[in-house]
Amino acid sequence: MLADALPGARARDAVLVLAGALFMALMAQIAIEVPPSPVPITGQTLGVVLIGSALGANRGVTAVALYVVMGLFMPVYSDGGMGIDHLLGATGGYLVGFVVATYVVGRLAELGADRRPLIAFASFCLAQLIVFGIGVPWLKVWAGSDWSTAVHNGFTLFIVGGLIKAAIAAVAMPSAWRLARRIDGR
């Protein structure tokens, strides 16, 4: 993992997990409302793939789960939101999806999927689909809507942004690996 290039073990991991959670909080503040959806476009799915790739499955999940828990008590969700209402509301499925997607992308990164741009892009698109795969049904139930409305308001409006975020990460992570190898002298 890219994070393993840093020295120390427990202290390093604790700092990385906290940094990952704070990074998610920062990415949540990049929020654009997209009416009629109750779900904004945020930087969070970009955060999920970067955190999962950089920290790996276990540390990544811990970081994103910490972010979700922090949001219950601190205004770290999109637009400074906080509280149980966000976890149980329209965006709750997406928050749960973030944790699952972080694990998957982290596991794939542990297998080397974040080192080559095309494979990284496919991995990051899969992570986006996981988030939507959990978020859309949750949104449907929460809103009491039909499937076409839920898919439109919870997925279709976000496809282009998701692809752009996957592409950004697919350039960033292999570049970070090249830089880490250069610094390490390999």
Buried (B, 14 or more C-beta within 10 A) or exposed (E): BBBBBBEEEEEBBEEBBBBBBBBBBEBBBBBEEBEEBBBBBBBBBBBBBBBBBBBBBBBBBBBBBBBBEBBBEEBBBBEEBBBEEBBEBBBBBBBBBBBBBBBBBBBBBBEEBBBBBEBBBBBBBBBBBBBBBBBBBBBBEBBEBEEEBBBBBBBBBBEEBBBEBBBBBBEBBBEBBEEBEEEEEE
